Amino acid sequence: MFTPNTRFLVVDDFNTMRKAIKKIFGEMGYTNIIEAADGQAAFETLQYQHAKGEAIDVIISDWNMPRMLGIDLLKLCKKTPEFKSLPFVLLTAESEQVQIIDAVKSGVSEYVIKPFSPQMLKEKLEKVYRKHNAATKVA
């Protein structure tokens, strides 16, 4: 699993959801959580953290948000050399097959459909960790 000092960026326009995810992460032993209210703020945060040498390690993002959708944030990250290999989890109420396919084609690491349980989120993070480590060992 990810180390306790892993830096997570949680992106959701609802403060309550960001707090709930932060609480779940805290229960898993993760305390280095940065929040953003939309995709645009998230990308700015990614750039800022990277520039100051404290890069984000994993992105957890909602799909539907103002200013920039989570899927658009994913696509932008995958086009940006500094962020293209970041694990990216979409955590969303969007469950249409077309949207899931779009997310997979865009490079999403995992897709979590709301509502979700803390156990489900933990299992998805474990999958992301295994996928990411397998990819970096091969590369």
DAMO-V807484 format. One record per helix or strand of 2 or more residues. SS is the DSSP state (~ for helix, > for strand). FROM is the first residue (numbers start at 1). TO is the last residue. Records with the same first field share a line. If there is no record, write none. Layout:
# DAMO-V807484
SS=FROM-TO / FROM-TO
This chain:
# DAMO-V807484
>=8-11 / 33-36 / 58-61 / 87-92 / 110-113
~=15-27 / 39-51 / 70-79 / 97-105 / 118-138
